[in-house]
C-alpha cells in the first residue's frame, strides 16, 4: 500500500516544503472534501467511492535536482481499494485525480462551449502505478483582466462553478477574482464625495467593465443600474468562497489611480490629469492616491477577505499605458547591440519610477503587510534599452518576492529574454501565452513553440516562478489550452509525434488492448496529426495579427483589416475535416451514445471538433471570394463574387448552428437570463449584441464606428448568417448602385 508507507518515509523530514522566489506559500491550501465535490460534479457520481484524497506536506519521492517547486502529488493504491491521491494542496490533488482519469480511463476535461467533458465510467477502476509528479514551478496561472468582459460578462454561479471545476482539474492555483469590484468602488468613492448617479454614469456597462476598471474608457453603455453592481458583488463572494475551498488563490484588484472626473473639482489641489473629456488619473505619489488606495483595499478585504494577492497595472504617473502599441522598432533580443550596458548591475535606477512603484505597492502593503503584487506586463512590450533604468527602478520599488510580473505575450514577444535575458532584473515572473484577442474564433497556436519556449525560459532565467495563459477570450482551441495547462507538471518537452494519440484518447475515448489504452479511432488520430502539422504547426513566433481573425465570413468589405495570409495549406484542413467525419462512424460503433442528445455525431467533443474544423476551412475559402468582390470591375463580376461569398456564408452559418457552443444564441441567452433576474433583460441583450459586432453600442444617432469594430468578432451561428451576411449585402448593393450611376469613388459607405 502506497499511503501507509508515507508515514515511514525519511523523505518527509529531509524535503520539507521550500521557499519560492515569490514570498508566498501555496502548500496546504484547499481541502480533499472540496476536490471530491469537484470530481463528483464532473463525473456525475460520488468520487468518495473512487478516490482516497489527502493533503500532505511533501511527497514520497524527492524532487528532481533542477525542480523549482516542492508542490507535488502522488498517485498509487489507496485505502479500501480506492485510487490514492496525495498532494501538497487542493490543486495538486485535483490535477492528480485528473491525471489518473486521463491516463488510465481515457477521459478529458474541457470548457462547456468546446464540447464539454469526455466522461466514460469504467466497469472497474484501473489500479494505477505508484507515481510522483512535481510542478515545474510553483504557479499555474489563468486569466486576463479583459476575460471578464469577453467571456465572463454574463456568467452566473452555475457557469463559474463549471469554469472553476475545469481550472482545478487543470491544476490552476492562481487566478483573478475581478467580478463585483464596482460595488466596492461605489462605496469607496461615496466616501470621497462621488454620488451614486455620478458613479453609475462613469462606470461602463456589463460587457465593457474591463475598460472602466483599469483603462481610459468610461461611460460606455451607461448609466449602469446599481442593482447590477450589487448582484455581481454577491457573485464574487460565491466565486471566492469556492476558490478558497479548492485551494485556488484569488487575485483581487488594487487601486490603479483612475477616478470619476468629478474628483477634479472636489480635489483641485490633487496632482491628477485635468484634460476635459478624458479619464482622471491621480499620480501615485500624490497623498490622495494613498488615501483612496488605503480605503479601497480595506473595503476589498472587508467585503471579500484576502489571499494576499492583488493586481494593478500602469505607470502610476498619470500616463496611460501604451495599450495598443506594438513592439518597439528597435532590435530587441538576446543579441541586441543597442543595449549600452553589459550587465544589469551597470544599469542605473530611475528613482521616479521607483517612487511611483513604491507608492502603488504602499496602497496594498499598508493595509495588508503580506501583499503580493501581480502586474500584467502588456504595457512594457514597446520599450527599448533606453527604458531599462525605468524598468529597474520600477521593480526595485517593491520588496523582493512581493512583485510578480506576468510576461503575458511570450508566444510572440517574450520580454524576459530581451537585452541578454534580463528577466526583469531577477524579479519573479510568470511565463505566459496570451494567444487570443477578443475571443475571436480560429484555429491557431504553435504547439512546437509551446513545447519549447517555457523550457528555454527555465534554462536561461532563474526568476521564472510560474507558467500560465492569459487569453482575452475563452471557448476556443481546447487542444492548445490543455497543452498549456500540462506545462506546469511537465519537466521536459513532450514528444509531439505521440501527442495526437494521447489527445484523441482524452478527447474521444479509448479501447483497451492487451491492458493498454489505445485511441478509439485511427481516423481521429490522422485528423489530429494533420492539425498538429498545419494550424498548430507554425514554428515561428506569433504576432498580434496572426492571433486575430479577419476572414471573409465577417470581414468588413474594403475596410482596413484584411484576411491574414495562411501559414498552412488549407487543403490539409479539408483532409482533417474529412477524417474527423469518418471518425464519427468509427466511434459510434464503439461507444454507447445517446444520439437523441448528441444528434448524428456520437460525442459532443467530436461534434464540436467537426464543426470547428469545417468552420476553419470555410472561413479560409471565403477569403478568395472577398478578394474577387473587392477587385471586381463590372456589375457581372461583382454579382458573381457576391453570390459565391453569400453561399459560403450561408453554408457556414448552417454548420455553426448545428453546434451549441458556436451559436450566438447561447451568448444572448446568458445575457437575457442575467438581465431578467434584475429586471433589465433588454439592456443586457443590447450589451451582448454590440460587443462582438460593432463593439460600441450603435444607436440611430450614431455618426461613426469605432476603430474596435469587429475586434471581438466570433464565428457564431446566427451571427455569420445574420449581422455579417446582411452587412456584406449592403456593401454589394452599394457597389452595384455606384456602378450603375458611374460613381467610382471609394467603396466604403
N, C-alpha and C positions, 0 to 999 in steps of 0.2 A: 504493500500500500504506500502510495507516494506521500500522502499528507502526514501520517504518523511519523515518517522519517524526518519531516521538517523539525520536529521537536528535538531531534538528536543531532541535527546538522551543526557542525562547528562554523559554517559559513555565516550564521546569524550574527555572531559576535564580531567576526573579522570584517564583514562587509556591511556595516551599519550604513543607513541612508546618508549619502554625501550631500554636500552643499553645491548648488548650481552656481553658474556665473550670475544668474539672476538671484537676488536676495529674497527668495521665496521658497516655501516648502509645499510641494504638490502632493506629497505622500499622505496617506491616511484619510483622504477626503472621500466622502460618499459612504454608502452602506451596501452590503450584499443584498439586503431586502429591496432596496430601490432598483438594483440591477436585475433582481428576479422579476420585479414588476415590468421592467423594460422588456425582458425576454418573453414574459408571459403575454404581453400585449402583441408583440411581433409574431410569436409562434402560435398564438391563439390556443395555448394550452399552459397548464401550470408548470413553470420551469423548475419549481422546487422538487418536482418528481424526477427531474432530469439531471440537474446540476447541484453540486456541493460547492458553494461560493464562499470565499473568505478573503478578508483583507489582512495582509501581513506586513511586517516591517522590511522584509527582504525575501529574496527568492532562494531556491535550493542550490543553484549554481552561481558561482562568482561571475561578475560582469566581465565582458571582454576587455582586454587591456586598453583598447582605444575608445571604450564607451564613454560618453559624456553624461550619462544618466544612470541612476540607480533605480529608476522606475521600471517595473518588470511584471511578468506574470508567469506562473507555472500551470501547465496542463498535465493531468495524469489521472489515474484511478482515484476516485474519491470514496467517501464513506457510504455505506449501504448500497454499494454497487453503482453509485452515480458517477457522473463525469466531474472530476475535481478541477476547479479553477481557483488559484490563489494569486492575488496581485497586490501591489502596493497602494492602489486606490481604486475607486469605483470605475473610472475609465479604463484602467488596465484589465480588470476582471471582465468588463463588458466586451472589450476588444478580444480578450482571450476566449470568451464564450463564442463570439462571432467567428473567430479564427477556427475553432473546433467545428462549428456548424458549416463553415465554408469548405474546410479541408476534408472533413470526414463524412459530411452529409450532403454535399453538393448544393448548398443554399447560398443566397446572396441578398443583400440589403441595399435598397435604392430609394431615391426620392419618389413620392407617390405619383408625381406627374411625369416620371420617366419609366413607368411600368410597374412601380411598386416592388414589393419584396418577392423573391422566389423562394417559397417555403414548400418543403416536402418532408413530412414527418415520417421517419423510418419505422418499420415494424419493431426493430430492436436498435437501440442507440449503440453505435460502434464504440469500442473501447479504445481510447487514444494512447499513443506512446507518450511516455514522460518527456516533456519538453519545457525548456525555459527560454523565454524571449525577453530581451531588454529593449527599451526605447533607444533610438539613436541619439535623441536629445530630449530634454525634459518636456518641451512644449509641443503640443499638436494644436494648431490654431485654425480657426474657421470664422469667416465673415468679413464684411466690408461695411463701412458706415452707410453706404447707399443701398446695400442689400435690403435694408429695412424699408426702402421705398420701391425698388424694382421687383422684389419678391414678397416681402412680408407685410406689405402695406395693409392688407385686409385680412390677415390671419386672425383666427380666433384661437382659443387654447387647444382645441382639438387638433388643429394643424400644427401648432407649436409643439404639441406632445409628440406627434409623428416625426417632426424635424429633430427634436432633441433625442428621441429614441435612435434615429439614424446616426446622429452625431456621436452618441455614446457608444454604439456598436462599432463605430469607426475610430474609437479611441480619442476623440477630441476632448481636451481638458482645459481649453481656454477659448472663450467666445464672447462676443459683445452682448451686452444686455441693455440695448438702447431704447427699447419701447417705453412709452409713457413718460419720458422726461419733460415733456411740455407742461404737465401739471406741476412738476417741481419748479420749473422756471416761472410759471404763473405765480405761484405762491411767493417765490423769492422776489420777483420784480414788483409785486404788490408792495413789499416792504420798502422798496426804493422809489415808490411813487407812481408806478405804472398801473393803470386801471385794467380791469378785465377786458373791456372793449378794446383798449389800445393793444393789449397783448394778442387778442384774437385777430385783430387786423394785421399785426406784424407776423404772426406765425403762418406757415404755409398749410395748405390742405393736406388730407391724409396721404395722397400719392406723392407728395413733394416735401415731406418733413425733413428728409436728409439735408436739404439745401437751406433750410432756415435754422438748422441746428449748428452748422459749422461753416457755412459759406455765405456768400453775399447775395442771396436771393430770398426775398421776404414778401409776404402778402400774396403769394400765388394761391389761387383758389380759396381765398379768404373772403369774409371773416370765418373763422372756424368755430363751430359750436363748442362751448365749454364742456358739454356732456361727453363729447368725444375724447377730450383730454383726460377726463376722469376715468372713462372706461379703459383707456389704454394704460393708465397708471395702475389700475387694478389688475389688468392683464400682466403687466411686467412683474407684479408681486407673485403671481402664479408661476410665471416663467422662471424667476429666480429661485423660488422655492423648489421647483423641480430640478433645476440645475444643481443646486446645493445637495439635494438628496442623492443625485447621481455622482457628485464629486467633481462636477464641471465648474470651473471658476468663471464667474460672470464679470465682465469688464464694464464698469459704469462710466457715464460721462462726467467730465470735469469742465469747469467754466473756461471758455476759449476767448472771451472778450467781446463778442458781438451782442449788442443790446438794442432795444427798440429806439428809434430816432428821437422820441420824446425825451430821452435821457440827456440829450444835448442841452435842452432848455432847463431841465431840472438840475443839471450839474455843469454850469457854464465854465467852471474853472478846471474841470477834469480834462486830461490830455486824451482826447478822442477825435476821430475823424469827424469833420463838420460839413462836408460837401452835401448839399441837399439832394434828395433823390437817391442816395446811396445808403448802404448799411452803416450803422455807427459801430466803430470798433474802438475799444479802450486800450490804451497802451498798458502792457503788462506791468510796467514799473510804476504806474500811477496808483496812488493809495485806493482809489475807488475800485480798481480791478481786484485788489486784495480783499476789500470788504465784500464785494459781490461773490468772489470765489469762495471765501470762508463761509458765507451764508448759504451759498448753493450746496457745497459739499456736506455741510451739516444737515441740510434738508434731505439731500440724497440718502445719506446714511440713516437718518431718522425714518424715511419712508421705505427704503429698500434693504437696509442692512448693508454689509460690505464684505467682500473677499479681498479688499485692499488693492485692487487693480482699477486704474482709471485711464480713460482715453481722452486725448486732446491733441489737436493739430494746429499748425500755424507758426508764425514767427513771433507773435505777441508784441509786435512793434507798430501796430496799426496798419500793417500792409497785408493785403490778401495774398494767399499763396498762389503761385502760378498754376492753377488747377488744370488749365487746358494747354499749357506749353509742352512741347515735346523735348527730346534730348537736346543738349547743347550741341551746336555745330562743331565745337572744339573736339578734337580727338581725345577720347577718354577711355582708358583701359589700362591693362597691366603694363603696357609698354609706352604709355602716353609720354611724349617728350616735353609736353608743355608744363609739366609739374616742376616748379623751380626748386622744390625741396627733395632731398634724397632720402629722408626718413621722417616719420611722423613727429619725432621729438623736435625736429628743427622748425616745425610749423608754429608760428606764433598764435596766441589766443586772442580772438576778438572779444574784448571784455564787455562790449554792448550786447552781443549775442548771449554771452554767459549770464549777464544780469537779467535778461528777459527770460531765459530758460529757468533760471533760479526763481524768478518771480512766479512763473507759471507753476512750477513744482511746489512752491510755497503755498499756492492755493489748494493743494492736495495735502501736503505734509503737515501743515499747521493743525489741520483737523484730524488727519489720520497719520500718525508717525510711521506707520508701516506701509505707506502708499508706494505703489509701483506704477510708473507712468508708461503706458503703451502709446506709441506715436506712429501713425501711418506715414510712411516715408515718401508718399507720392510727390509732394511738392519739392523734394530735393533733386528730382531727376535732371533738371535742366542746368545744373550748376557745374562750373568748371573749376580748375585748380585754384583760380584766384579767390574762390569762396571757401577754400579749405580752412583758413583761420576762423571763419564764421562757424563752420561745422564743428571745429574743435572746441570753440568757445561754447557753443550751444550744448554739446553733450557733456562738457565739463561742469555745467551749471547744476547738475543733478548728482547726488551721491552715487558712488559705484554700486552697480547691481540694481539700481532703482529706476533706470531709464532703459526701455526696451524698444528698439527700432523695428518696425515691421517693414522689411525690404520687399515691398509688395508686388513688384513687376519683374521678378527675376528671370522669367522666361524670355524677357525682352531686354530689359535694362538693369542688370544686376549691379546695383550701386556699390555693394560691398567690395567688388573686385576692381573698381576704378582706382586710379592712382597707385598702382602696385599693391593691390589687395589691402587698401587702407582700413577696411572693415569697421568704419565708424569709430576709429581710434580705440578699438578694444571694447566698445560698448556692446552689450549683448544684443543680438538681432535675430529675427525670425526670417529664415529663408522662405519666401512665399511666391506663389504664382497668382496673377490676377485673372488672366485667361478670358474673361468675358466682360464686355461693356454693355450696359443697358439691358442685360438679359436677352440679347439677340439670339436668334436661332442659327445654328450652323454647326457642322462637324469640323472641329479643329482642335489643336493642341498637340504639341510634339511629344510623343512618348519617348523617343530617343533622348531628347533634352531632359525630360522629367526623370529619366532613368540615369542621368549622368551629372547634371548640374548640382544637385544637392550634395553629392559626394565630392565634387570639386570644391565646393564651399567648405565642407568639413575638413578636407585635406589641406586647405590653404588659409584657413582662418580659425583662430582659437575662440572667437566670440560668437560662433553660431550656437544659439541656445534653443532653437525650435525650427520646425518646418510647418508649413500650412498653406492655405489658399484663401484668397480674398476676392472672389468674383463679385462683380456688381449685381449680377442676377443669376439665379439657380435654374433648376429644372431643364438641364441640357447636358449632354456629354457625360453620362454616368460612368462610362469606362475610364475617362480621364480622371474623374474625381475619386474613384475607388483606388486607382493607381496612386494618386496624390496622398490619400489617407494612409496607405500602407507604408509610405516613406518613413513615417515615424517609428515603425517597428522593423525596418529592413536595414540591416547593417551594411549591405553592399548591393550593387546594381543587380537587377533581375535579368535572367536570360530571356530576352524578348522573343526568341524563337519558340519558347514554350508558353508564352503568355496567352495566345489565343485559346489554347486548350483549357487552361485554368479559368479563363474568363467565361468561356462557354459553359463550363461546369457550374460556375456560380450564377450565371445569368439565366440559364435554361434548365440546368439539372444534369444528372449523370446516371449511368447504369453501372452496376457492379460486375467486374470481370476478373475472376481469379483473385478476389479480395482487394481489388483496386478500382477506384472510381475512374471511369473514362467518359469523355464527353458524350452527351446524348445524341448528338447529330454531327456527322462529318461535314455536312453542307454548311452548318453554322460555323464550324471551325474554319472552313475555307473562306467564308464571308469575312470573318474577323482577321484572318491572315491578310486578306486584301485591304481591309480598312486600316489595319496596322501599318501597312506599307504605303498607303495612299494618303487619306485625310489625316491620319495620325503619325505619318512617317516623315514629315518635313524636318530635316536635321538642322536647319538654320534657325536662329533666334527669331521670334515673332516680333511684330511691332503693333502699334495702336491700330493700324488699318487691317492687318491680317486677322485680327480678332474682333472685327466688326463685320456686319453683313449689309451689303448694299446690292444684293442680287435683284434681278428684274421683277421678281414676284412682288416686290414692294418698292422698287427704285423710283425716285422722283424724276420723271422724264425731263431731260435737258437740265437737270439740277447739278449741283456741284459734286455730289457723291456718286461716283461711278462704281459699277461692279468691280470687285477685286480680281486681278489676274489669278487664274487657277494655279496652285502649286502641285497639282496632281492631275492625272489623266482621268477625266470624268467617266470614260468608258469602263474604268476599273470599278467605279462606284456602281455602275449599272450591273456589272458582274456580281458584286456583293449583294445588291438588292435581289437579284435572281436567286442567289444561293440561299439567302435568308428565307425567301418564299418557298424554296424547295425544302428547307429545314422544317417548315411548318408541318408538312405531311409526315416527315420522319419522327418529329417529336410527338405529334398527335397519336401515333401508333404505339408510343412507349410510355406516355403519361396519361393518367386518368384525369381528364379536364372537364370542367363544367362549361360546355360550349354555349349554353344558354346565357352564361355570363360573359364569356370571352369572345363569342362570335365564331367565325370560321377558323381563326387562329387560336391555337390551344392555350398559349400562355400570354398573359398581359405584357410581360417583359419582351417577348418575341414580337408581339403585335406592335409595340412601341418602336422597336428597332426596325421593323419592316417599313413602317410609315416614315420614320425619321430618315432612313437611308433613301427611300423614294423621294422624300421632300428635298434632300440634298441634291439628288440627281436632277430633278425637275427645276430646282432653283438655278442650277448652273446652265442647263439647256435654255432656260428662258432668257438668259443674257444675250444670246445671239439674235433673238427677235427684238429685244430692246434696241440693240445696235442697228438693226435694219430699220426700225421705226425712226430712230434719230437721224439716220443717213438717207432716208427716202427723199426723193426729189420730185416725185409725181404723186397725184392722188391715188393712182393704182398701186404704186409701191407702198404708200402709207397704209392703204386699206388692207393689202395683203399682209404686211408686217403686223398690223394691229390684230387681224384675225388670228394669226398664229399665236401672238402673245396672249390674247384673250382666251384662247382654247387651253393653253398650258396653265394659265392662272386658274381657270375653272377646274381643270383636272387636279391641280394641286390642292385646291380648296376641298374638293370631294374626298381626296385621300386624307387630308388633315382632319376633316370632320369625323372620320372613322376611328380616331384615337382620342379618348377623353383628355389625355394630357396635353393635347395640341389643339384644343378648342378655345376660342375667345370666350365662349360662354362660361367656362369654368372660372375664369378670372372675374367676369362680370357677376357671376353668381356669388362669389366670395364677397365682393363689394356690396352687393344688394343685401345679402344676409346681415353683414355688419351694419349697414345703414338702416335696415328695417328694425334692428334691435334698439336703435337710438332714435327712430323716427326721422331718418334723413336718407332714405334709400336713393332717391333721385340724385342727391348731392354726391353720394359715394359713387354711383354709376358714372356720373359726369367726370369725376376724377379718374376712374378706371378706364374710361374710353379715351380720354385725352392723352394720358401719359405715354402709352405705346404707339401713338399715331402722331398727332401734331405736337406732342409734348406739353406745351402750354394749352390751357383751355381756350378755345376759339368761340367767339360769340358773333352775333350779327354786326356788332360794332367793331370787330377786329379789323385792323388795316394792314397787318403784316404777320408773317410767320417767323418764328424764332429759328435761329441757327441750329437749335437742337431738334428740329423737325426730323422725325424718323430715327432719332438716336436710340430709342428703346423699342424699335420695331420687332415684331415677332412673326414667324411663320405659324399663324394660328388659323385654324379653320373658322370661317365666318368673317375673318378679318381680311384674308387674302382675296376671297371672293366677294367681299363687301366693300369695305373702305378703299382698299388698294385697287381693286378692279375698276370701281367707279371713278376713282381719281385719274387713273390712266385713260379711261374712256373720255373724260372731259378733255384731256390733252389731245387725244386723237381727233375729237370733234373740233377743237380749236385749230389744229393744224389744217384740217380739211377746209374749214371756213376761211382761213388765211390764204390757202392756195387758190380757192375759188375767187376770192376777192383780190388776188395777186398782191397780198401783203406778205412780204418775205423778210420781216424783221426777226428779232429774237423770238424764239419759240417758247418763251416762258410767260405764262399768263399772270 
